[in-house]
């Protein structure tokens, strides 16, 4: 075989020349522990010709380096990134927590100009949020505004108490009105009150009665309570009907509280009709024979009506609100007729 058979023609070119290459923008979530990446993400990281990250403190970097991925700290412009892909190279950019808006906007402008041979562009999520992950965002935002907002930083449990009550009423109204958009918003407002109070409690106080606790302690406590009060779900007990579940709940609750009276734990500050109904429910559940007090005035009449409604399975508070809304509509109608 002679030399002419093995030497390429003088005008032959490397097939990689002119190849536009590939850009991979790897996005990670701060809601997932660093290092927990998907298999496609690890494949892309190990297969890239170059891995770049503008943030030297990015939480993923120690785990990438431990896995043998060489990461260069760099913040290339869109044009520099396109140039780095020349010859068919693959360049992977580990996005910062805030995202790389300037870079993505620059790539979009270059692609839209039609004057640049663009590499293939791929947005690759490195990890996916679990259900409830956005709650971590709420906790993080609450931390920041508690530290930096002049109004928020001065609030106390007592000062916020009225807002918790207001938000609860607004939630009930959204439920009764059947407004899904309002329901979603009011649930968020109620959730904010929970996170806000937990954030304040995390700071503790001067006395032992104010021992600090966090939102994790709050969540952990309710999780433990739910598991304990649902032995038919998490244990060996069984429940076939809602009545069985209620019996389980009442039995375990009684064991936990060790109350000496059925009236213990009933907040006297709640609306009067709801208070009367709650007392009636406790009495009826306990099987007590209690004479309904009688006396002059509308208060005793309302008490008897509330207890009768509760015994019939009707929430007197909700029933009166429904009647009050009907009355409001009648008022609006009368105002319209007289206009």
C-alpha positions as CSV (number, residue, x, y, z in Angstrom):
1,X,0.0,0.0,0.0
2,X,1.6,3.3,-1.1
3,X,1.5,6.7,0.6
4,X,-1.1,8.1,-1.8
5,X,-3.6,5.5,-0.6
6,X,-3.2,6.4,3.1
7,X,-2.8,10.2,3.0
8,X,-6.1,12.2,2.8
9,X,-6.4,14.8,0.0
10,X,-5.0,18.2,0.7
11,X,-8.4,19.8,0.8
12,X,-9.9,17.2,3.2
13,X,-11.2,18.7,6.5
14,X,-11.8,17.3,10.0
15,X,-15.4,16.2,10.2
16,X,-15.7,17.9,13.6
17,X,-14.9,21.3,12.0
18,X,-18.1,23.2,11.5
19,X,-20.1,21.1,14.0
20,X,-22.0,23.5,16.2
21,X,-21.8,21.4,19.4
22,X,-24.1,21.4,22.4
23,X,-24.8,23.6,25.4
24,X,-26.5,22.0,28.5
25,X,-27.9,24.3,31.2
26,X,-28.1,22.1,34.3
27,X,-30.6,23.4,36.8
28,X,-30.6,22.3,40.4
29,X,-33.1,22.8,43.3
30,X,-32.1,24.1,46.7
31,X,-35.1,22.2,48.0
32,X,-33.3,18.9,47.3
33,X,-30.1,17.9,49.2
34,X,-26.9,18.7,47.2
35,X,-25.5,15.6,45.4
36,X,-28.9,14.0,44.8
37,X,-28.9,14.3,41.1
38,X,-30.7,12.3,38.4
39,X,-28.9,9.7,36.4
40,X,-29.3,11.8,33.2
41,X,-27.7,14.7,35.0
42,X,-24.7,12.6,36.1
43,X,-24.3,11.2,32.6
44,X,-24.3,14.7,31.1
45,X,-21.8,15.9,33.7
46,X,-19.4,13.1,33.0
47,X,-19.9,13.2,29.2
48,X,-19.4,17.0,28.8
49,X,-16.1,18.3,27.4
50,X,-16.2,21.2,29.8
51,X,-18.3,22.0,32.9
52,X,-18.6,25.6,34.0
53,X,-20.1,27.3,37.1
54,X,-20.1,31.0,37.9
55,X,-20.7,30.5,41.6
56,X,-17.6,29.3,43.5
57,X,-19.8,28.5,46.5
58,X,-22.4,26.5,44.7
59,X,-23.6,23.7,47.1
60,X,-23.3,21.1,44.4
61,X,-19.6,21.7,43.6
62,X,-18.1,19.6,46.4
63,X,-20.2,16.6,45.4
64,X,-19.4,17.0,41.7
65,X,-15.7,17.1,42.4
66,X,-16.0,14.1,44.7
67,X,-17.6,12.3,41.8
68,X,-14.6,13.1,39.6
69,X,-16.2,15.9,37.6
70,X,-13.8,18.8,36.9
71,X,-15.7,22.1,37.3
72,X,-14.2,25.4,36.2
73,X,-15.4,28.6,37.8
74,X,-16.4,30.9,34.9
75,X,-19.2,33.1,33.8
76,X,-19.0,33.1,30.0
77,X,-21.1,35.4,27.9
78,X,-23.5,33.9,25.4
79,X,-21.1,34.4,22.5
80,X,-18.2,33.0,24.5
81,X,-20.3,29.9,25.3
82,X,-21.2,29.5,21.6
83,X,-17.5,29.8,20.6
84,X,-16.6,27.2,23.3
85,X,-18.8,24.7,21.5
86,X,-17.0,25.0,18.2
87,X,-15.9,21.7,16.7
88,X,-18.8,19.8,18.2
89,X,-17.8,20.2,21.8
90,X,-20.4,19.9,24.7
91,X,-20.3,22.5,27.3
92,X,-22.3,22.1,30.5
93,X,-23.2,25.1,32.7
94,X,-24.2,24.5,36.3
95,X,-26.8,27.2,36.9
96,X,-26.6,29.3,40.0
97,X,-29.4,29.2,42.6
98,X,-30.8,32.5,41.2
99,X,-30.5,31.2,37.6
100,X,-28.3,32.6,34.9
101,X,-30.8,35.0,33.3
102,X,-28.2,37.1,31.5
103,X,-26.8,34.0,29.9
104,X,-30.1,32.6,28.8
105,X,-31.3,35.9,27.5
106,X,-28.0,36.3,25.6
107,X,-28.4,32.9,24.0
108,X,-32.0,33.7,23.0
109,X,-30.9,36.9,21.3
110,X,-28.1,35.1,19.4
111,X,-30.5,32.4,18.3
112,X,-33.1,35.0,17.2
113,X,-30.6,37.1,15.2
114,X,-30.2,34.3,12.6
115,X,-26.5,35.4,12.1
116,X,-24.9,32.8,14.4
117,X,-24.7,29.0,14.0
118,X,-26.1,28.1,17.3
119,X,-25.2,24.9,19.2
120,X,-27.9,22.6,20.3
121,X,-29.4,24.0,23.5
122,X,-30.7,21.8,26.3
123,X,-32.2,22.6,29.7
124,X,-31.6,19.7,32.0
125,X,-33.2,19.6,35.5
126,X,-30.7,17.9,37.7
127,X,-33.2,17.1,40.4
128,X,-36.9,17.4,40.9
129,X,-38.8,18.9,43.9
130,X,-40.7,16.5,46.1
131,X,-44.3,17.2,47.1
132,X,-44.3,20.0,49.7
133,X,-40.9,21.3,48.7
134,X,-42.3,24.8,48.2
135,X,-42.9,24.9,52.0
136,X,-39.2,25.2,52.3
137,X,-39.3,28.4,50.2
138,X,-41.9,29.8,52.6
139,X,-39.7,29.0,55.6
140,X,-36.7,30.6,53.9
141,X,-38.6,33.7,52.9
142,X,-40.0,34.0,56.4
143,X,-36.5,33.8,57.9
144,X,-35.3,36.7,55.6
145,X,-38.2,39.1,56.3
146,X,-38.0,38.3,60.0
147,X,-34.4,39.4,59.9
148,X,-34.7,42.4,57.5
149,X,-38.2,43.8,57.6
150,X,-38.7,46.6,60.2
151,X,-42.3,45.6,60.8
152,X,-42.0,41.9,60.7
153,X,-39.0,41.8,63.0
154,X,-40.9,43.5,65.8
155,X,-44.0,41.3,65.8
156,X,-44.9,39.0,68.8
157,X,-47.3,36.2,69.3
158,X,-49.8,38.4,71.1
159,X,-49.5,41.1,68.4
160,X,-50.3,38.7,65.6
161,X,-53.1,36.8,67.4
162,X,-55.9,39.0,65.8
163,X,-54.5,38.3,62.3
164,X,-54.7,34.5,62.9
165,X,-58.4,34.9,63.8
166,X,-59.1,37.2,60.8
167,X,-57.4,34.8,58.4
168,X,-59.3,31.8,59.8
169,X,-62.6,33.6,59.3
170,X,-61.7,34.6,55.7
171,X,-60.8,30.9,55.0
172,X,-64.2,29.8,56.3
173,X,-65.9,32.4,54.1
174,X,-64.0,31.2,51.0
175,X,-65.1,27.6,51.8
176,X,-68.7,28.6,52.2
177,X,-68.7,30.8,49.1
178,X,-67.2,27.9,47.1
179,X,-64.6,30.2,45.6
180,X,-61.6,28.1,44.6
181,X,-59.3,31.0,43.9
182,X,-60.0,32.6,47.2
183,X,-59.7,29.3,49.0
184,X,-56.2,28.8,47.7
185,X,-55.2,32.3,48.7
186,X,-56.8,32.1,52.2
187,X,-55.1,28.8,52.9
188,X,-51.8,30.5,52.1
189,X,-52.6,33.3,54.5
190,X,-53.5,30.8,57.3
191,X,-50.3,28.9,56.5
192,X,-48.3,32.1,56.8
193,X,-49.6,32.7,60.3
194,X,-48.4,29.2,61.3
195,X,-44.9,29.8,59.9
196,X,-44.8,33.3,61.3
197,X,-45.6,32.2,64.8
198,X,-43.1,29.3,64.6
199,X,-40.4,31.6,63.4
200,X,-41.0,33.9,66.4
201,X,-41.0,30.9,68.7
202,X,-37.7,29.8,67.3
203,X,-36.1,32.9,68.9
204,X,-37.2,31.7,72.4
205,X,-37.6,34.0,75.4
206,X,-36.0,35.0,78.7
207,X,-37.8,32.3,80.8
208,X,-38.1,28.6,80.7
209,X,-41.7,28.9,79.7
210,X,-40.5,30.4,76.4
211,X,-38.2,27.6,75.3
212,X,-37.6,27.9,71.6
213,X,-39.1,25.6,69.0
214,X,-39.1,25.7,65.2
215,X,-41.5,25.0,62.4
216,X,-39.9,21.5,62.2
217,X,-40.9,20.9,65.8
218,X,-44.4,22.0,65.0
219,X,-44.6,19.7,62.0
220,X,-43.0,16.9,63.9
221,X,-45.5,17.2,66.7
222,X,-48.5,17.1,64.4
223,X,-47.1,14.2,62.4
224,X,-46.6,12.2,65.7
225,X,-50.1,13.0,66.8
226,X,-51.7,12.0,63.5
227,X,-49.9,8.7,63.5
228,X,-50.8,8.0,67.1
229,X,-54.5,8.9,66.5
230,X,-54.8,6.7,63.3
231,X,-53.9,3.2,64.5
232,X,-56.2,1.9,61.8
233,X,-53.8,3.4,59.2
234,X,-50.4,3.1,60.9
235,X,-51.0,0.2,63.3
236,X,-52.9,-3.0,63.8
237,X,-56.4,-1.6,64.5
238,X,-59.1,-1.6,61.9
239,X,-61.8,0.9,61.0
240,X,-64.5,0.3,58.4
241,X,-66.7,3.4,58.9
242,X,-66.2,7.1,59.7
243,X,-67.9,6.3,63.1
244,X,-65.1,3.8,63.8
245,X,-62.5,6.4,63.0
246,X,-64.1,8.9,65.3
247,X,-64.2,6.4,68.1
248,X,-60.5,5.7,67.6
249,X,-59.8,9.4,67.6
250,X,-61.8,10.1,70.8
251,X,-60.3,7.1,72.6
252,X,-56.7,8.0,71.9
253,X,-57.3,11.7,72.5
254,X,-58.8,10.9,75.9
255,X,-55.8,8.7,76.8
256,X,-53.4,11.5,75.8
257,X,-55.2,14.4,77.5
258,X,-56.2,12.6,80.7
259,X,-58.9,15.3,81.3
260,X,-60.9,15.5,84.4
261,X,-63.8,17.3,82.7
262,X,-65.3,17.2,79.2
263,X,-65.1,21.0,79.2
264,X,-61.3,21.0,79.3
265,X,-59.6,22.2,76.1
266,X,-62.7,24.1,74.8
267,X,-61.6,27.7,74.1
268,X,-64.2,30.1,75.7
269,X,-63.1,32.9,73.3
270,X,-64.6,31.3,70.2
271,X,-67.9,32.6,68.8
272,X,-70.8,31.9,71.1
273,X,-72.8,29.6,68.9
274,X,-69.7,27.5,68.1
275,X,-68.9,27.4,71.9
276,X,-72.4,26.2,72.7
277,X,-72.3,23.5,70.0
278,X,-68.8,22.3,71.2
279,X,-70.0,22.0,74.7
280,X,-73.1,20.1,73.5
281,X,-71.0,17.8,71.4
282,X,-68.7,16.9,74.3
283,X,-71.6,16.3,76.6
284,X,-73.4,14.1,74.1
285,X,-70.3,12.1,73.3
286,X,-69.6,11.4,76.9
287,X,-73.2,10.3,77.5
288,X,-73.8,12.8,80.3
289,X,-77.3,13.9,81.3
290,X,-77.1,17.6,81.7
291,X,-80.1,19.8,82.0
292,X,-80.1,22.8,79.7
293,X,-80.1,26.0,81.8
294,X,-83.2,28.1,81.4
295,X,-83.7,31.7,82.0
296,X,-85.1,34.9,80.6
297,X,-83.6,36.6,77.6
298,X,-82.5,35.7,74.0
299,X,-79.2,34.1,75.3
300,X,-80.9,31.1,76.7
301,X,-83.1,30.7,73.6
302,X,-80.0,30.8,71.4
303,X,-78.3,28.3,73.7
304,X,-81.2,25.8,73.4
305,X,-81.3,26.3,69.6
306,X,-77.6,25.8,69.3
307,X,-77.7,22.6,71.3
308,X,-80.7,21.3,69.3
309,X,-78.9,22.0,66.0
310,X,-75.7,20.2,67.2
311,X,-77.8,17.2,68.2
312,X,-79.3,17.1,64.8
313,X,-75.9,17.3,63.1
314,X,-76.2,20.9,62.1
315,X,-73.4,23.4,62.7
316,X,-75.3,26.4,64.2
317,X,-72.5,28.8,63.5
318,X,-72.5,27.9,59.8
319,X,-76.3,27.9,59.7
320,X,-76.6,31.4,61.1
321,X,-73.9,32.7,58.7
322,X,-75.9,31.3,55.8
323,X,-79.0,32.9,57.1
324,X,-77.1,36.2,57.6
325,X,-75.8,36.1,54.0
326,X,-79.4,35.6,52.8
327,X,-80.3,38.7,54.9
328,X,-77.5,40.6,53.4
329,X,-78.7,39.8,49.9
330,X,-82.2,41.0,50.9
331,X,-80.7,44.3,52.2
332,X,-78.8,44.7,48.8
333,X,-82.0,44.0,47.0
334,X,-84.0,46.5,49.0
335,X,-81.3,49.1,48.4
336,X,-81.4,48.4,44.7
337,X,-85.2,48.7,44.6
338,X,-85.1,52.0,46.4
339,X,-82.4,53.6,44.3
